[in-house]
Amino acid sequence: MEEAWSRIDLSEVAQVGIDETSQAKGHQYVTVFMDLTERWIVYFTEGKGAETFASFKTDLEGYEGCAENVNEFSLDMSPAFQRGIQKEFPHVRMTFDCFHSMKLMNQAVDEVRWQEQKANPELKGSKYLWLKNEWNHTPWQKKLFDALRVLDLKTNKAHHLKGVFQDIFTCSPEDGESLLKRWYYWATRISIDRRGI
């Protein structure tokens, strides 16, 4: 096994996915680094802090890899991961994964709904209508959702913003950047102020 490992060549590694996982009960974590092009794990180490990037960089360069060749990291929104990348790979583009991006969108939609239900009691008990994808609604949820979506509610606007954002993940890479910029322009101009509802 050691002999096989010594023949590994990481010279082509350019796009890297990172995630942490618990290795045992409690808070013992390992961070996993994956070559997104070849879809295989290239490194893992104990911990989930910024320091894991220094050890990854050392290991990468020990197997013919080059830190300057890495041009993208895909990650969750961990501040520790972001610090590690900025310190060890300052030239690299960071891409936040879909799951964590949508989690933030859902939190924002729910915050709008929670604030707005104070003046709109029909929103009470509707939390999961807005968080679930529409194609997963039960017949009862669909009926209630259809009744709420025709009302002039900020929750409707927030939910629509979330849906359009989610659709961007299904478009081609060539269209993604321009669609995200258009979505951002629209999102920053629409009249939803969660603090002022």
Contacts in CASP RR format, 6 or more apart in sequence:
PFRMAT RR
TARGET T0000
AUTHOR 0000-0000-0000
METHOD contacts of the structure
MODEL  1
MEEAWSRIDLSEVAQVGIDETSQAKGHQYVTVFMDLTERWIVYFTEGKGA
ETFASFKTDLEGYEGCAENVNEFSLDMSPAFQRGIQKEFPHVRMTFDCFH
SMKLMNQAVDEVRWQEQKANPELKGSKYLWLKNEWNHTPWQKKLFDALRV
LDLKTNKAHHLKGVFQDIFTCSPEDGESLLKRWYYWATRISIDRRGI
8 42 0 8 1.000
8 63 0 8 1.000
9 63 0 8 1.000
9 64 0 8 1.000
9 65 0 8 1.000
10 35 0 8 1.000
10 42 0 8 1.000
10 60 0 8 1.000
10 62 0 8 1.000
10 63 0 8 1.000
10 64 0 8 1.000
10 65 0 8 1.000
11 64 0 8 1.000
11 65 0 8 1.000
11 66 0 8 1.000
11 69 0 8 1.000
12 35 0 8 1.000
12 37 0 8 1.000
12 38 0 8 1.000
12 69 0 8 1.000
13 35 0 8 1.000
13 37 0 8 1.000
13 42 0 8 1.000
13 60 0 8 1.000
13 65 0 8 1.000
13 69 0 8 1.000
13 70 0 8 1.000
14 37 0 8 1.000
14 69 0 8 1.000
14 70 0 8 1.000
14 71 0 8 1.000
14 72 0 8 1.000
15 35 0 8 1.000
15 36 0 8 1.000
15 37 0 8 1.000
15 70 0 8 1.000
15 71 0 8 1.000
15 72 0 8 1.000
15 73 0 8 1.000
15 74 0 8 1.000
16 33 0 8 1.000
16 34 0 8 1.000
16 35 0 8 1.000
16 36 0 8 1.000
16 42 0 8 1.000
16 70 0 8 1.000
16 72 0 8 1.000
16 73 0 8 1.000
16 74 0 8 1.000
17 33 0 8 1.000
17 34 0 8 1.000
17 36 0 8 1.000
17 73 0 8 1.000
17 74 0 8 1.000
17 75 0 8 1.000
18 31 0 8 1.000
18 32 0 8 1.000
18 33 0 8 1.000
18 34 0 8 1.000
18 73 0 8 1.000
18 74 0 8 1.000
18 75 0 8 1.000
18 81 0 8 1.000
19 31 0 8 1.000
19 32 0 8 1.000
19 34 0 8 1.000
19 75 0 8 1.000
19 76 0 8 1.000
20 29 0 8 1.000
20 30 0 8 1.000
20 31 0 8 1.000
20 32 0 8 1.000
20 47 0 8 1.000
20 48 0 8 1.000
20 78 0 8 1.000
21 29 0 8 1.000
21 30 0 8 1.000
21 32 0 8 1.000
22 28 0 8 1.000
22 29 0 8 1.000
23 29 0 8 1.000
23 30 0 8 1.000
23 46 0 8 1.000
28 46 0 8 1.000
28 47 0 8 1.000
29 46 0 8 1.000
29 47 0 8 1.000
29 48 0 8 1.000
30 44 0 8 1.000
30 45 0 8 1.000
30 46 0 8 1.000
30 47 0 8 1.000
30 48 0 8 1.000
31 44 0 8 1.000
31 45 0 8 1.000
31 46 0 8 1.000
31 47 0 8 1.000
31 48 0 8 1.000
31 49 0 8 1.000
31 52 0 8 1.000
32 41 0 8 1.000
32 43 0 8 1.000
32 44 0 8 1.000
33 41 0 8 1.000
33 42 0 8 1.000
33 43 0 8 1.000
33 44 0 8 1.000
33 56 0 8 1.000
34 40 0 8 1.000
34 41 0 8 1.000
34 42 0 8 1.000
35 41 0 8 1.000
35 42 0 8 1.000
36 72 0 8 1.000
36 74 0 8 1.000
42 60 0 8 1.000
43 55 0 8 1.000
43 56 0 8 1.000
43 59 0 8 1.000
43 60 0 8 1.000
45 52 0 8 1.000
45 55 0 8 1.000
45 56 0 8 1.000
48 78 0 8 1.000
48 80 0 8 1.000
49 78 0 8 1.000
49 80 0 8 1.000
49 81 0 8 1.000
49 84 0 8 1.000
50 80 0 8 1.000
50 81 0 8 1.000
50 83 0 8 1.000
50 84 0 8 1.000
50 87 0 8 1.000
51 84 0 8 1.000
52 84 0 8 1.000
53 81 0 8 1.000
53 84 0 8 1.000
53 85 0 8 1.000
53 87 0 8 1.000
53 88 0 8 1.000
53 89 0 8 1.000
54 84 0 8 1.000
54 87 0 8 1.000
54 88 0 8 1.000
56 88 0 8 1.000
57 67 0 8 1.000
57 88 0 8 1.000
57 89 0 8 1.000
60 66 0 8 1.000
60 67 0 8 1.000
60 70 0 8 1.000
61 67 0 8 1.000
67 88 0 8 1.000
67 89 0 8 1.000
68 91 0 8 1.000
70 89 0 8 1.000
70 92 0 8 1.000
71 91 0 8 1.000
71 92 0 8 1.000
71 93 0 8 1.000
72 92 0 8 1.000
72 93 0 8 1.000
72 94 0 8 1.000
72 95 0 8 1.000
73 81 0 8 1.000
73 85 0 8 1.000
73 89 0 8 1.000
73 92 0 8 1.000
73 93 0 8 1.000
73 94 0 8 1.000
73 95 0 8 1.000
74 95 0 8 1.000
74 96 0 8 1.000
74 97 0 8 1.000
75 81 0 8 1.000
75 82 0 8 1.000
75 85 0 8 1.000
75 94 0 8 1.000
75 95 0 8 1.000
75 96 0 8 1.000
75 97 0 8 1.000
76 96 0 8 1.000
76 97 0 8 1.000
76 99 0 8 1.000
76 100 0 8 1.000
77 96 0 8 1.000
77 100 0 8 1.000
77 104 0 8 1.000
82 94 0 8 1.000
85 92 0 8 1.000
85 94 0 8 1.000
98 169 0 8 1.000
101 165 0 8 1.000
102 162 0 8 1.000
102 165 0 8 1.000
102 166 0 8 1.000
105 161 0 8 1.000
105 162 0 8 1.000
105 163 0 8 1.000
105 165 0 8 1.000
105 166 0 8 1.000
106 130 0 8 1.000
106 131 0 8 1.000
106 162 0 8 1.000
108 158 0 8 1.000
108 162 0 8 1.000
108 194 0 8 1.000
109 130 0 8 1.000
109 131 0 8 1.000
109 155 0 8 1.000
109 158 0 8 1.000
109 159 0 8 1.000
109 162 0 8 1.000
110 127 0 8 1.000
110 130 0 8 1.000
110 131 0 8 1.000
111 194 0 8 1.000
112 154 0 8 1.000
112 155 0 8 1.000
112 158 0 8 1.000
112 192 0 8 1.000
112 194 0 8 1.000
112 197 0 8 1.000
113 123 0 8 1.000
113 126 0 8 1.000
113 127 0 8 1.000
113 130 0 8 1.000
113 155 0 8 1.000
113 158 0 8 1.000
114 127 0 8 1.000
115 194 0 8 1.000
115 196 0 8 1.000
115 197 0 8 1.000
116 123 0 8 1.000
116 153 0 8 1.000
116 154 0 8 1.000
116 155 0 8 1.000
116 197 0 8 1.000
117 123 0 8 1.000
117 124 0 8 1.000
117 126 0 8 1.000
118 197 0 8 1.000
119 197 0 8 1.000
120 151 0 8 1.000
120 153 0 8 1.000
122 148 0 8 1.000
122 151 0 8 1.000
123 148 0 8 1.000
123 153 0 8 1.000
123 155 0 8 1.000
126 144 0 8 1.000
126 145 0 8 1.000
126 148 0 8 1.000
128 141 0 8 1.000
129 137 0 8 1.000
129 141 0 8 1.000
129 144 0 8 1.000
129 145 0 8 1.000
129 148 0 8 1.000
130 155 0 8 1.000
130 158 0 8 1.000
130 159 0 8 1.000
132 141 0 8 1.000
133 166 0 8 1.000
134 142 0 8 1.000
134 145 0 8 1.000
137 145 0 8 1.000
148 155 0 8 1.000
148 156 0 8 1.000
149 156 0 8 1.000
149 159 0 8 1.000
154 191 0 8 1.000
154 192 0 8 1.000
154 197 0 8 1.000
157 190 0 8 1.000
157 191 0 8 1.000
157 192 0 8 1.000
158 192 0 8 1.000
161 183 0 8 1.000
161 186 0 8 1.000
161 187 0 8 1.000
161 190 0 8 1.000
161 192 0 8 1.000
164 183 0 8 1.000
164 186 0 8 1.000
165 183 0 8 1.000
165 187 0 8 1.000
168 176 0 8 1.000
168 179 0 8 1.000
168 180 0 8 1.000
168 183 0 8 1.000
171 179 0 8 1.000
END
